[in-house]
Amino acid sequence: VVIDENGLAIINIQPLDMENPEKDPKLLEMHMHRKLLEYETLEGNTTLRICIHLLNKKYDFNKNDLLFLVDNNPIIPHGRKEIFCNALNLGLHGKFYDAIHILAPQVENLFRELAKLLGGITVTLEDDNTSKTKTLTSVFDIEALKECYDPNILFIFEGLLNEKSGANIRNRIAHGIMSPSQGNSGVV
């Protein structure tokens, strides 16, 4: 059982059948997201924090110095360079909670835009002739996106952004339930 900081059960993950772990692919994915979350948290709390500390110790930089990361970057959606740069600057200055509140929805939009550019359909036509934006999980399932990007990278982002068995960052931010301690954690 995955329990949040308020003691609420978020998801109940059944044990894997060790004789045949691939018998239930969705269950196996949940276990994989949980294990990946452990690694992401550990690496974020150690390696990344040390690197960010050393970067700030050695260099005095601001968001304009980071423009090279977003200028002419083909995956940054049109009109989003400045907001990405602001968020990266916050993150690289250790303000993870603030940075992730900007980055999570921007990264979601980034994957939606990539899927569209690759010819994927990111909206559905409803029975009443209205259109509805596909869920982020559905966007990650778009075949064109899977064909062009490493499935391991897509799996990581899906777990980070949208899976209850993973970090679920996007949903926690969207619902206003991410605490500052979670927002400053290694996984962020």
Residue pairs with C-beta under 8 A, 6 or more apart in sequence:
1 9
1 11
1 12
1 13
2 9
2 10
2 11
2 12
2 13
2 34
2 164
2 165
3 9
3 10
4 10
4 177
5 179
5 181
5 182
10 164
10 168
11 30
11 164
11 165
13 27
13 30
13 31
13 34
13 165
14 27
16 24
16 27
16 28
16 31
17 23
17 24
21 28
21 31
22 28
29 155
29 163
29 165
30 163
30 165
31 165
32 155
32 159
33 158
33 159
33 163
33 165
33 166
34 165
34 166
36 155
36 156
36 159
36 166
37 159
37 165
37 166
37 167
37 187
40 156
40 160
40 167
40 186
40 187
41 185
41 186
41 187
42 186
43 186
44 185
44 186
44 187
44 188
45 185
45 186
46 186
48 186
49 186
52 91
52 92
52 94
53 94
55 92
56 92
56 93
56 94
61 89
61 92
62 89
63 85
63 86
63 88
63 89
66 85
66 88
66 89
66 92
67 81
67 85
69 84
69 85
69 88
70 76
70 81
70 84
70 85
70 88
71 81
73 81
75 110
75 114
76 84
76 110
77 109
77 110
77 113
80 106
80 109
80 110
83 102
83 106
84 103
84 106
86 102
87 99
87 100
87 102
87 103
87 106
88 99
88 103
90 96
90 98
90 99
90 102
91 99
91 100
91 103
96 183
96 184
96 185
96 188
97 178
97 180
97 183
97 184
97 188
98 183
99 188
100 169
100 173
100 178
100 183
100 188
101 173
101 178
101 183
104 161
104 169
104 170
104 173
105 170
105 173
105 174
107 157
107 161
107 170
108 136
108 161
108 170
111 136
111 139
111 140
111 145
111 157
112 122
112 133
112 136
112 139
114 145
114 148
114 149
115 122
115 139
115 142
115 144
115 145
116 122
118 142
118 144
118 145
118 147
118 148
119 144
120 139
120 142
120 143
120 144
120 145
121 134
121 142
122 133
122 134
122 139
122 142
123 131
123 132
123 133
123 134
124 131
124 132
124 134
125 131
126 132
136 158
136 161
136 162
136 170
137 158
137 162
139 145
140 154
140 157
140 158
140 162
145 154
146 154
158 166
159 165
159 166
159 167
160 166
160 167
160 169
160 187
161 167
161 168
161 169
161 170
161 171
162 168
162 170
162 171
164 171
167 187
167 188
169 178
169 187
169 188
172 178
172 182
182 188
